[in-house]
Amino acid sequence: MSSSEATFDVKWLAPTYRPAPAEALDRIQQICTMQPDLFGAMWCVMATHQGVPNDILAAALKQFRRDAEVLSREDVAGLMVALTNGGRQGFDAVLRTRRNVPRSAATLPWSTD
């Protein structure tokens, strides 16, 4: 394949494309480095890696984004669902609850601890 063909090869953007883990991780790391905020990084990663399960994307985002380190993998996956269903407003609302609620209350809402 010539370099001009490689430049325009966008088959990896297709929703049905299943990239090799190393291939996806390299792109996700580049996206996370280029995007200044968690919302932008998460939005771009989800849009460009639709064939990768959300729990795997959540792990990758936690690995490459410092602002996601304090969140659990489940919290990051929840943010991805909020972003999908509620856009920026949904993302911000869920992020506020994840950062402000103690871990025990976030995992067991009926708990009195």
N, C-alpha and C positions, 0 to 999 in steps of 0.2 A: 504494500500500500504506500502510495506516495505521501509526502508531507502535506500536500494540499488536500488529499482525500482524508487524511487523519484529522486535519483541522476542522472539517465539516462533518465528521462522524458524530452524530448525536443520538445514536440508537440507545445509549445509556439513559437518556431522558424519558424513554417510553415507560408508562406505568407497569407494563408487564416484564420489564427487563430485570433480571436477577443478577446483580454484579457479584463478582468474587469478593470475599470480605476485605482483602488487601486493597482492591481497587476502590471499593466504597469508602473505606477508612481514609484513604489518601485524599479523595475528593471532599469528604466531610471535614477533614482537618483543614484543608485549604479554605473551604467556605467559612468555617469557624474563625479562622485567622483574618479573613477579609471583612467580616461583618462586625460592626462596632458594638452591637447589643445582642442580648440573648434572643429577643423576639425575631430580629432579622436573620440571625443564624439559624434558628429553628425553622422559620418559614422557608428559607432557601433549601435547607437540608430536606425538609419534608416534600417540597415541590420537586426536587431533583432526584429523590430516592424513593419514589412511591412504591417500588417493588420490594423494599426492605421493611420487615415488620417494625412496628413502633417501639417495641421493647429493645430491639437492637439499636435503633436510631437513638433512643434515650441513653443507652450505655455509651454510645459514641459521643453524643453531645456532652455528657458528663465528663468524659475523658478529655475533650478538647476545649471546653469552655470553663474558665475559672468561676464565672458567675453562676454556674450550675452545680458546682462542687458541693455546696451546702444543702442541695436538694437531694432527695432520694431518687432512685431510678423510677419508682412509681410516680413520684411527683413530676418528674420531667415528662413521663408518658402522659400524665394527666394534663400537663400544660399543652402537649401536642393535641390532645383531644379538644381542649378548650380553644386552642387556636383554630382548629379545623371548624368547630361549630360556632364559635363566637368572635372570630377575628381578633383584632387587637384588644377590644374591650373584654372579651372572654378571657384572653391570655392574661391581661393585667389583673382582672378580678381573681383568678385562680392563683396567680403568683403572689398577690397580697395575702391571701389566706394561708398559703404554704410557708411564707416567711414569718408570719406573725403568730401562728398557732404552735404551741409546744408539740413536740413529736407525739407524745402519748395521746393528746387530744385529737391530733390529726389522723391517727390510725384507729383510734377507738372513740368516736364522737360521743358515745353514751357514757364514757368514763368520767368519773368525778375527780380524777387525779390531776 
